[in-house]
Amino acid sequence: MNTILVTATEESTGKTAVALALARLAQERGLSVGYMKPKGTRLQSNVGKTLDEDPMLARELLGLDAEMHEMEPVVYSPTFIEQAIRGREDPEELREQIRASFDSLSADHDLMIIEGGGDLTTGGIVGLTDPEVAELLDAEVLLLSGYETAGDVDGLLAAVDDIGDRLSGVLFNAVSNTNFDPLDTDVVPFLEGEGIPVLGVIPRQKDLAGISVGDLAAELNAELLTNADTDEFVERFLVGAMSGDKALRYLRRTRDAALVTGGDRPDLQTVALEAPGVKCLILTGGFRPPGAVIGKAEGKGVPVLLVQADTLTTIERAEDVVRSGRTRDEATVSRMGELLHDHADVDALLGEGETDSDTDSDTDTDEE
């Protein structure tokens, strides 16, 4: 049996989508696949119990009948962390618990997919970082990373060093068009020259990186004040708390954004409608804007959403939705599977073909 642990240099890098897409690709190849997330970090309350949403999604999409307490043996909640700091959690007992759950879940499977929690270092307080979990479960490690500037390579190299010999390779995810060429022509050859396999570079996709204005309105329980198209995607949120002139200079530099501001700031709302990168306005506090603002928004085709909550609550909820809400579903996993097929070495990701590459011709080695 092969075991692959999917971890990342930082949070919200696409671990769940990649892990489940890999699992489904393996199932399509006729393999029996199990799943586990030893440290539950994306938590919600469900019938009085705190559960991580990712194992629930995995159980549904992969057709598993495993118990949740085995798929998620450690609930890595704020309360758990506080208890660990106070010495009320035994690291050795936790390791035994994870190992026992893994042994039960992996029985009769050809492949186990282990999803890391948070980022590479999550769990360090009890000796259960992702590299330590990989050692415990004898897993190979697939490291996910984003890429925006050359300086990101420093953090990536530090992560690779932490993982050590268990690293199977690096997968870059959600790379923008602007950064794709320098990554492909400079960074990838540099990493491979350092002996670090790069198994794929996944281009950024708007439908995976953000949320449509229509879906955002539904999630925020917002009232739509205009008849504008709501199919545009939003990837980031800006808080409108500055003067109009300063705001315009700032807003003109952004893209695929929603401006979140009080409904009683018509000056800022009017300025935002001049910025092409602002895809919608989210007005808070239940304050309706003047008719002139609505008319201008209609003319420019910019949706205006009205919510009753305050600005801080609204932006926290909106960012949570984009980071981890509606972007994690079957459609997302299926789309990621297509991207992996088109832009990554799936054989290497699944740990297949290694024997052949070791024994076949030099041509095979060069392709790797």
C-alpha positions as CSV (number, residue, x, y, z in Angstrom):
1,M,0.0,0.0,0.0
2,N,1.1,3.5,-0.8
3,T,0.5,6.5,1.5
4,I,0.6,10.1,0.3
5,L,0.4,13.1,2.6
6,V,-0.7,16.4,1.0
7,T,0.6,19.4,2.8
8,A,1.3,23.1,1.9
9,T,3.6,25.9,2.6
10,E,0.6,28.0,3.8
11,E,-3.1,27.8,4.4
12,S,-5.7,28.0,1.6
13,T,-3.4,26.6,-1.0
14,G,-5.8,24.0,-2.3
15,K,-5.0,20.9,-0.2
16,T,-8.5,19.6,0.0
17,A,-9.2,19.9,-3.7
18,V,-5.9,18.4,-4.7
19,A,-6.1,15.5,-2.2
20,L,-9.6,14.5,-3.2
21,A,-8.9,15.0,-6.9
22,L,-5.9,12.7,-6.6
23,A,-8.0,10.2,-4.7
24,R,-10.6,10.1,-7.4
25,L,-8.0,9.9,-10.2
26,A,-6.6,6.8,-8.4
27,Q,-10.1,5.3,-8.1
28,E,-10.6,5.8,-11.9
29,R,-7.4,3.7,-12.3
30,G,-9.1,0.9,-10.3
31,L,-7.3,1.5,-7.0
32,S,-9.1,1.2,-3.7
33,V,-8.5,4.5,-1.9
34,G,-8.9,5.6,1.7
35,Y,-8.7,9.1,3.2
36,M,-7.7,10.6,6.5
37,K,-7.2,14.1,8.0
38,P,-5.4,13.4,11.3
39,K,-5.8,17.0,12.5
40,G,-9.2,18.6,12.0
41,T,-8.6,22.3,11.4
42,R,-11.5,23.5,9.3
43,L,-14.1,23.2,12.0
44,Q,-17.8,23.6,12.3
45,S,-20.4,22.5,14.8
46,N,-22.6,19.6,13.8
47,V,-25.2,18.1,16.1
48,G,-23.3,19.1,19.2
49,K,-20.0,17.9,17.9
50,T,-17.1,19.9,16.4
51,L,-16.1,18.4,13.0
52,D,-13.9,19.2,10.1
53,E,-15.8,19.7,6.9
54,D,-13.1,18.2,4.7
55,P,-13.4,14.6,5.9
56,M,-17.2,14.9,5.5
57,L,-16.7,15.9,1.9
58,A,-14.2,13.1,1.4
59,R,-16.5,10.5,2.7
60,E,-19.2,11.7,0.4
61,L,-17.2,12.1,-2.8
62,L,-15.0,8.9,-2.3
63,G,-17.9,6.7,-1.2
64,L,-16.3,5.8,2.1
65,D,-18.1,4.4,5.1
66,A,-15.4,5.2,7.6
67,E,-16.3,6.7,11.0
68,M,-15.6,10.4,11.4
69,H,-13.7,9.9,14.7
70,E,-11.3,7.7,12.7
71,M,-11.0,10.0,9.7
72,E,-10.4,13.0,12.1
73,P,-8.8,11.6,15.3
74,V,-7.5,14.9,16.6
75,V,-9.8,18.0,16.6
76,Y,-7.3,20.8,16.4
77,S,-9.5,23.4,17.8
78,P,-8.6,26.6,19.8
79,T,-9.7,24.8,23.0
80,F,-7.4,21.8,22.1
81,I,-4.5,24.1,21.6
82,E,-5.0,25.9,24.9
83,Q,-5.2,22.5,26.7
84,A,-2.0,21.4,24.9
85,I,-0.2,24.5,26.0
86,R,-1.2,23.8,29.6
87,G,0.2,20.2,29.3
88,R,-3.2,18.5,29.3
89,E,-2.7,16.7,26.1
90,D,-0.3,13.8,25.9
91,P,1.6,13.8,22.5
92,E,2.4,10.1,22.7
93,E,-1.3,9.2,23.3
94,L,-2.3,11.4,20.3
95,R,0.3,9.7,18.1
96,E,-1.0,6.3,19.1
97,Q,-4.6,7.4,18.4
98,I,-3.6,8.6,14.9
99,R,-1.7,5.5,14.2
100,A,-4.6,3.3,15.4
101,S,-7.1,5.2,13.2
102,F,-4.8,5.0,10.2
103,D,-4.3,1.2,10.6
104,S,-8.1,0.8,10.7
105,L,-8.8,3.1,7.8
106,S,-6.0,1.7,5.6
107,A,-7.0,-1.9,5.8
108,D,-7.7,-3.4,2.4
109,H,-6.9,-0.2,0.5
110,D,-4.3,0.2,-2.2
111,L,-3.7,3.9,-1.5
112,M,-4.2,6.2,1.5
113,I,-4.5,9.9,1.0
114,I,-3.6,11.9,4.1
115,E,-4.6,15.6,4.2
116,G,-2.4,17.9,6.2
117,G,-3.9,20.4,8.6
118,G,-3.6,24.2,8.1
119,D,0.0,24.4,6.8
120,L,3.2,22.4,7.2
121,T,3.8,23.4,10.8
122,T,0.3,23.1,12.2
123,G,0.4,20.6,15.1
124,G,3.9,21.4,16.3
125,I,2.7,22.1,19.8
126,V,2.0,18.4,20.2
127,G,4.8,17.1,18.0
128,L,2.4,16.5,15.1
129,T,3.5,18.7,12.3
130,D,2.8,17.3,8.8
131,P,6.4,16.1,8.4
132,E,6.1,14.3,11.8
133,V,2.8,12.8,10.8
134,A,4.4,11.6,7.5
135,E,7.1,9.9,9.6
136,L,4.5,8.3,11.9
137,L,2.5,6.9,9.0
138,D,5.4,6.2,6.7
139,A,4.0,8.5,4.0
140,E,5.5,10.3,1.0
141,V,4.8,14.0,1.0
142,L,3.4,16.1,-1.8
143,L,4.1,19.8,-1.0
144,L,1.7,22.4,-2.4
145,S,2.8,26.0,-2.9
146,G,1.6,29.2,-4.4
147,Y,4.0,31.5,-6.3
148,E,3.9,35.3,-6.6
149,T,7.5,36.5,-6.3
150,A,10.9,35.0,-6.4
151,G,11.2,35.6,-2.7
152,D,8.6,32.8,-2.2
153,V,11.3,30.3,-3.0
154,D,13.0,30.9,0.4
155,G,9.9,29.6,2.2
156,L,9.5,26.7,-0.2
157,L,13.1,25.6,0.4
158,A,12.6,25.8,4.2
159,A,9.6,23.6,3.8
160,V,11.4,21.1,1.7
161,D,14.2,21.0,4.3
162,D,11.6,20.2,7.0
163,I,10.1,17.4,5.0
164,G,13.5,15.8,4.1
165,D,13.7,12.5,2.2
166,R,10.0,11.9,2.3
167,L,9.3,14.6,-0.2
168,S,7.9,13.1,-3.4
169,G,7.7,16.5,-5.1
170,V,6.3,20.0,-5.3
171,L,3.1,21.1,-6.9
172,F,2.5,24.8,-7.6
173,N,-1.2,25.7,-7.5
174,A,-3.2,28.7,-8.6
175,V,-0.4,30.4,-10.4
176,S,-1.5,33.6,-12.2
177,N,-0.8,34.2,-15.9
178,T,1.7,36.9,-15.0
179,N,3.8,34.6,-12.8
180,F,3.5,31.5,-14.9
181,D,6.4,32.2,-17.3
182,P,9.0,33.2,-14.7
183,L,8.1,30.2,-12.6
184,D,8.3,27.9,-15.6
185,T,11.5,29.3,-17.1
186,D,13.5,30.2,-13.9
187,V,12.2,28.7,-10.7
188,V,11.3,25.2,-11.8
189,P,14.8,24.6,-13.4
190,F,16.4,26.1,-10.3
191,L,14.5,23.7,-8.0
192,E,15.1,20.7,-10.2
193,G,18.8,21.6,-10.2
194,E,18.6,21.5,-6.4
195,G,17.2,18.0,-6.6
196,I,13.6,19.0,-5.8
197,P,11.1,17.4,-8.2
198,V,8.4,19.8,-9.5
199,L,5.4,17.6,-10.4
200,G,3.2,20.3,-11.9
201,V,2.2,23.9,-12.2
202,I,-1.6,24.5,-12.0
203,P,-2.8,27.8,-13.6
204,R,-5.1,30.0,-11.6
205,Q,-8.7,29.5,-12.4
206,K,-11.3,32.2,-11.5
207,D,-14.0,29.7,-10.7
208,L,-11.7,28.0,-8.1
209,A,-10.0,31.1,-6.8
210,G,-13.1,33.2,-6.1
211,I,-16.9,33.2,-5.9
212,S,-19.5,34.7,-8.2
213,V,-21.3,37.8,-7.0
214,G,-24.6,35.9,-7.1
215,D,-23.3,33.1,-4.9
216,L,-21.7,35.7,-2.6
217,A,-25.1,37.5,-2.3
218,A,-26.7,34.2,-1.3
219,E,-24.1,33.4,1.3
220,L,-24.3,36.8,2.9
221,N,-28.1,36.8,2.7
222,A,-27.8,40.1,0.9
223,E,-30.5,42.1,-0.9
224,L,-29.6,42.9,-4.5
225,L,-30.3,46.5,-5.2
226,T,-29.5,46.6,-8.9
227,N,-30.4,44.5,-12.0
228,A,-26.8,44.0,-12.9
229,D,-25.3,40.7,-14.0
230,T,-24.0,38.7,-11.0
231,D,-21.8,36.2,-12.8
232,E,-18.6,38.1,-12.3
233,F,-16.1,36.5,-9.9
234,V,-14.7,38.1,-6.8
235,E,-11.4,37.1,-5.3
236,R,-10.7,39.7,-2.7
237,F,-12.4,42.2,-0.5
238,L,-11.5,45.8,0.3
239,V,-12.7,47.8,3.3
240,G,-13.9,51.3,2.4
241,A,-12.8,53.5,5.2
242,M,-10.8,56.2,3.4
243,S,-11.5,59.5,1.7
244,G,-12.8,59.5,-1.9
245,D,-9.7,60.9,-3.6
246,K,-7.3,58.5,-1.9
247,A,-9.7,55.6,-2.4
248,L,-9.8,56.1,-6.2
249,R,-6.0,55.9,-6.5
250,Y,-6.1,52.7,-4.5
251,L,-9.1,51.1,-6.1
252,R,-7.8,51.6,-9.6
253,R,-4.9,49.3,-8.8
254,T,-7.0,46.4,-7.7
255,R,-8.8,43.7,-9.7
256,D,-11.6,41.2,-9.1
257,A,-12.6,42.9,-5.9
258,A,-15.7,43.8,-3.9
259,L,-15.7,47.0,-1.9
260,V,-17.3,46.6,1.6
261,T,-18.3,49.8,3.1
262,G,-21.1,51.4,5.1
263,G,-24.3,52.2,3.2
264,D,-24.0,55.7,4.5
265,R,-20.8,56.4,2.4
266,P,-22.2,57.6,-1.0
267,D,-18.9,59.5,-1.7
268,L,-16.9,56.3,-1.5
269,Q,-19.5,54.3,-3.4
270,T,-19.5,56.7,-6.2
271,V,-15.7,56.6,-6.5
272,A,-15.6,52.8,-6.4
273,L,-17.9,52.7,-9.4
274,E,-15.1,54.4,-11.4
275,A,-12.7,51.6,-10.7
276,P,-12.9,48.8,-13.3
277,G,-11.4,46.2,-10.9
278,V,-14.3,46.6,-8.5
279,K,-16.9,44.0,-9.4
280,C,-19.5,44.8,-6.8
281,L,-20.4,47.0,-3.8
282,I,-21.3,45.4,-0.5
283,L,-23.1,48.0,1.6
284,T,-23.3,47.3,5.4
285,G,-25.5,48.3,8.3
286,G,-28.7,48.1,6.4
287,F,-28.3,51.7,5.1
288,R,-29.7,52.1,1.5
289,P,-27.6,54.4,-0.7
290,P,-29.0,57.4,-2.5
291,G,-30.8,56.9,-5.8
292,A,-28.0,58.5,-7.7
293,V,-25.6,55.8,-6.6
294,I,-28.0,53.0,-7.6
295,G,-28.5,54.7,-11.0
296,K,-24.8,55.0,-11.6
297,A,-24.3,51.4,-10.6
298,E,-27.1,50.3,-13.0
299,G,-25.5,52.3,-15.8
300,K,-22.1,50.6,-15.3
301,G,-23.5,47.2,-14.7
302,V,-22.1,46.9,-11.2
303,P,-24.1,44.9,-8.6
304,V,-24.9,46.5,-5.3
305,L,-25.5,44.2,-2.4
306,L,-27.1,45.4,0.9
307,V,-26.5,43.5,4.2
308,Q,-27.7,44.2,7.7
309,A,-24.5,43.2,9.4
310,D,-21.7,45.6,10.2
311,T,-18.6,46.0,8.0
312,L,-16.2,43.9,10.1
313,T,-18.6,41.0,10.4
314,T,-19.4,41.2,6.7
315,I,-15.9,41.1,5.5
316,E,-14.9,38.3,7.9
317,R,-17.8,36.2,6.5
318,A,-17.1,37.1,2.9
319,E,-13.4,36.2,3.2
320,D,-14.3,32.9,4.9
321,V,-16.7,32.1,2.0
322,V,-14.0,32.7,-0.6
323,R,-11.3,30.9,1.4
324,S,-13.1,27.7,2.3
325,G,-16.9,27.8,1.8
326,R,-18.6,27.2,-1.5
327,T,-15.3,26.6,-3.3
328,R,-15.1,23.1,-1.7
329,D,-17.6,20.8,-3.4
330,E,-17.8,18.1,-6.0
331,A,-17.5,20.6,-8.9
332,T,-14.3,22.0,-7.5
333,V,-12.8,18.5,-7.0
334,S,-13.8,17.5,-10.6
335,R,-12.3,20.7,-12.0
336,M,-9.1,20.1,-10.0
337,G,-8.9,16.6,-11.4
338,E,-9.0,18.0,-14.9
339,L,-6.3,20.5,-14.1
340,L,-4.0,17.8,-12.6
341,H,-4.5,15.7,-15.7
342,D,-3.6,18.6,-18.0
343,H,-0.8,20.3,-16.0
344,A,0.8,17.7,-13.7
345,D,2.5,14.4,-13.8
346,V,-0.3,12.3,-12.3
347,D,1.8,9.1,-12.3
348,A,4.4,10.8,-10.1
349,L,1.7,12.4,-7.9
350,L,0.2,9.0,-7.2
351,G,3.7,7.4,-6.7
352,E,3.4,5.2,-9.8
353,G,6.0,4.5,-12.3
354,E,8.9,5.0,-10.0
355,T,10.4,1.6,-10.6
356,D,10.2,2.1,-14.3
357,S,12.0,5.5,-14.1
358,D,14.8,4.0,-12.1
359,T,15.4,1.2,-14.5
360,D,14.3,2.5,-17.9
361,S,16.2,4.6,-20.4
362,D,17.8,8.0,-19.9
363,T,15.0,9.5,-21.9
364,D,12.5,8.6,-19.1
365,T,14.9,10.1,-16.5
366,D,15.1,13.4,-18.5
367,E,11.3,13.6,-18.7
368,E,11.1,13.5,-15.0
